[in-house]
Every structure is written in C-alpha cells, then in structure tokens.
C-alpha cells in the first residue's frame, strides 16, 4: 500500500486559487493598495464587484488557471484579521484563524523583536501595519508586465473607481518595479530558488530538492503538508479551501552601506569585493552558486541557466557521492541563501523544510555608485507566501535568521543580509584553504530596515465568494 509520502499529489483546482501564489506572474510593475472597509455591507459588495466573473469593466481578481496568452494584469486581494471582522465574519468563525494571524506582525512584542523589528525597524516607525497607522482591512496588489508604467496607471484608475464607488478608503499605496535581469538593489539576481510545488504546472529550474507538497502553501482540500497534516485547522472549508497566508513586508535596503562594507572587507582581507558579496549571499551577484563555482561568477564554459539551482551543500541520501562542503569552504554555513534554505541538511528537524514562496519586488530607483542621493529610499515590497505564518515565515525570520542555534558554524552570528545586527557590528565567518582560515568579520552593518508589515489571508476564489455573501 502506498504511503502518504509516495501517494500521487492531489489535483489542484487552479481556477480556485488566486494568481501569483503558486504560479508566478513575472510582473514588471506592481502597486499595492491598502484599503479600509467602512462596513460589512459595502465591503461585501466591493468583493462581489471584483470577483473573477463579476459583470462590468475594470480589474478583477486573477486566478492561477492556465492561460494561452498571458493576461495584461494580475490582481490579488489579501484580508487582514481586522478585515475579517470588517467584512462581517462572525466572531465564532474569526476565532478559528491561527493565533499569530489574529495578533498580526506587531504582537507579541517579543516575536516582533525576534524577527528584527526593533530600533529603526520597530513597528512604531512603520508606514503601514504599525500602531501609529490606520488599520488596514484589505490589501489589493495589482501587477502588470507591459514595459510602460502607463498600463499600471490605467488599471489603477479603473480599480480606484471601483473602490470609490463602494465607499472604501484608500489609506496608502506602494509601488514596485522590476530591475534589469531580475536583480534586487544589492545587485543579486533574485527568484532563483523558488520551491517547486507538487501538482502545479509550469517551468521551474531543476534542483536537488524534492518538490514541496501543495499543503505547505494551500489550505484545505486533501492537501498534505510536510507534517502529514493540513494547515486549515478548524476553519470552514467554504472559507479556507485553496487559501494561503501572505506576510506583506516593506524592507528598505541600505545599498550604500552594503557597497561600502564589501569594499572595506575586501581591502582588509585581500579579497575581491565581489567575492565578499558572494560569501554573504551564497551566490555570486550573477546568480551562480558558490558551491558550483567558488572562484568566479562567470565559469568557463558558461553554466547553463537550468543548472544554477541544481546543487546541494553536502552528500545526502539521494546524492551520496556529492561534493562535501559541510564546513563551508566554498559557501559559508552562515550565508543568507544557506541559512534560509539549507536544502538536505537536517536543521532543527526535517530536511527541505520551512519553504516559503517569495513574491516581493524592488521599489525605488536603481542605485548608481557616485551619483546617488542619500535621501533616496529603495528596497523590497511584497508578499512572502506560506501555509502557516508562525511555523514558516516567523520561524525563518527568528530562529534561522536572527538566532545562532539552528546549525553548527554560526555561533555568535545572524543572517548577514536580513539579520538584525548589533550597533557595534555583526559577525560573519569566511572559511578558506589558506593560512587566513578562518576570516572573522566583526563590523557587518544592519542592511535591512523594516518599514511596514501586514499579515494577510489570501482566500481562494470560493473563500472570496463566502466573504462576499456575508451581507446582502
């Protein structure tokens, strides 16, 4: 008899899943609208107006259904716990949502602090989601792939007309735009190691990791997560099926500090600054992993695009003869990519665990060395998608990124890219094959500042219909 591990993955009704969750949209521009709902009647009417099959014109919520021609836009909707109440969900049903979703990103205070939301990143400084900002009920995320931002502006005008017509208030909006070659402001190519998901069609880079179960990201139905359970909990299927949770984050990146640090460390330890950048990330800024190319970001012959995610850090049961970089001579054990995706390593539990889907995009102008205004803000804004906020996103952000207990070789350090570094500088270790081993860096600056955060429920289409039907 087949075990659950080897059973065929459940069929996913992609038409009941919001787009850009398990299937990416690959947008060039994005605009996130934070909305307040005045009352349940108008909130439910608004939902009915933007359902995929709603009559009339203007953007409608997009689904993950396969298309022959890529749509001109993608529209997602997220509902905060305050929004759950504003839409008229009975308290007895609202109480069935997970406690961490109910409390949101600012509470308990020790959890927010553990994720690095302290000092300049503390919630009282946020522009959205903090105690000093209005309560957000709905977050609409509009994406376009056209080269001209005018397309985003045109769809935004149509969407705002629907918002206004139903009496909702736009509290704020946040724009994002892709950088050349899919890079983030620190210069790294992004989006390479997104998890492959059982039952989800589409192109994905081959890797040495098994496909993630659909239950890691989707609630309800007969989906199974890595714990052989389901993250739906006691939510009614009509509300929860094919839903997900999204952690919306606005993360400012201090690019001048990053560039200054890799130059300073390079001079001090006689290293190419680009190698320092690669050691911090675990990949060269070209996207080529250190494990496969420890000396150069441009190996000869060139590495095929499909190979840049096909690696591990040490032998595993599936690949017993693989190169052993367990001590981190090629890729530091504390590198960002290795800490947050240790692949086959058993890090505080199962291998290949705690996966999340990243749907964030850069905001702000591209950094130009020597021609930059210090007052300019830039960073990442968007969703990190999972099936359980506490067990996936929060665990990654606290235990793996900001504590030093998850694996050997990281004592006294935090994640070098997203970690909360102390005021006198963080530590980072680079192993070598020469007399300098190990190189101990002790002045790593804080590179990321949290500017806002929301915990959102991303309902399936059936869940949206459930919410839309709560009031006449």
Residue, then its C-alpha position, 0 to 999 in steps of 0.5 A: x500500500x502506498x504511503x502518504x509520502x509516495x501517494x500521487x499529489x492531489x489535483x489542484x483546482x487552479x481556477x480556485x486559487x488566486x494568481x501569483x501564489x503558486x504560479x508566478x506572474x513575472x510582473x514588471x510593475x506592481x502597486x499595492x493598495x491598502x484599503x479600509x472597509x467602512x462596513x460589512x455591507x459595502x465591503x461585501x459588495x466591493x468583493x462581489x464587484x471584483x470577483x473573477x466573473x463579476x459583470x462590468x469593466x475594470x480589474x478583477x481578481x486573477x486566478x492561477x488557471x492556465x492561460x494561452x496568452x498571458x493576461x495584461x494584469x494580475x490582481x490579488x486581494x489579501x484580508x487582514x484579521x481586522x478585515x475579517x471582522x470588517x467584512x462581517x465574519x462572525x466572531x465564532x468563525x474569526x476565532x478559528x484563524x491561527x493565533x499569530x494571524x489574529x495578533x498580526x506582525x506587531x504582537x507579541x512584542x517579543x516575536x516582533x523583536x525576534x524577527x528584527x523589528x526593533x530600533x529603526x525597524x520597530x513597528x512604531x516607525x512603520x508606514x503601514x501595519x504599525x500602531x501609529x497607522x490606520x488599520x488596514x482591512x484589505x490589501x489589493x496588489x495589482x501587477x502588470x508586465x507591459x514595459x510602460x508604467x502607463x498600463x499600471x496607471x490605467x488599471x489603477x484608475x479603473x480599480x480606484x473607481x471601483x473602490x470609490x464607488x463602494x465607499x472604501x478608503x484608500x489609506x496608502x499605496x506602494x509601488x514596485x518595479x522590476x530591475x534589469x535581469x531580475x536583480x534586487x538593489x544589492x545587485x543579486x539576481x533574485x527568484x532563483x530558488x523558488x520551491x517547486x510545488x507538487x501538482x502545479x504546472x509550469x517551468x521551474x529550474x531543476x534542483x536537488x530538492x524534492x518538490x514541496x507538497x501543495x499543503x505547505x502553501x494551500x489550505x484545505x482540500x486533501x492537501x498534505x503538508x510536510x507534517x502529514x497534516x493540513x494547515x486549515x485547522x478548524x476553519x470552514x472549508x467554504x472559507x479556507x479551501x485553496x487559501x494561503x497566508x501572505x506576510x506583506x513586508x516593506x524592507x528598505x535596503x541600505x545599498x550604500x552601506x552594503x557597497x561600502x562594507x564589501x569594499x572595506x572587507x575586501x581591502x582588509x582581507x585581500x579579497x575581491x569585493x565581489x567575492x565578499x558579496x558572494x560569501x554573504x549571499x551564497x551566490x555570486x551577484x550573477x546568480x551562480x552558486x558558490x558551491x558550483x563555482x567558488x572562484x568566479x561568477x562567470x565559469x568557463x564554459x558558461x553554466x547553463x541557466x537550468x543548472x544554477x539551482x541544481x546543487x546541494x551543500x553536502x552528500x545526502x541520501x539521494x546524492x551520496x557521492x556529492x561534493x562535501x562542503x559541510x564546513x563551508x569552504x566554498x559557501x559559508x554555513x552562515x550565508x543568507x541563501x544557506x541559512x534560509x534554505x539549507x536544502x538536505x541538511x537536517x536543521x532543527x528537524x526535517x530536511x527541505x523544510x520551512x519553504x516559503x514562496x517569495x513574491x516581493x519586488x524592488x521599489x525605488x530607483x536603481x542605485x548608481x555608485x557616485x551619483x546617488x542621493x542619500x535621501x533616496x529610499x529603495x528596497x523590497x515590497x511584497x508578499x512572502x507566501x506560506x501555509x502557516x505564518x508562525x511555523x514558516x515565515x516567523x520561524x525563518x525570520x527568528x530562529x534561522x535568521x536572527x538566532x545562532x542555534x539552528x546549525x553548527x558554524x554560526x555561533x555568535x552570528x545572524x543572517x548577514x543580509x536580513x539579520x538584525x545586527x548589533x550597533x557595534x557590528x555583526x559577525x560573519x565567518x569566511x572559511x578558506x584553504x589558506x593560512x587566513x582560515x578562518x576570516x572573522x568579520x566583526x563590523x557587518x552593518x544592519x542592511x535591512x530596515x523594516x518599514x511596514x508589515x501586514x499579515x494577510x489571508x489570501x482566500x481562494x476564489x470560493x473563500x472570496x465568494x463566502x466573504x462576499x455573501x456575508x451581507x446582502 
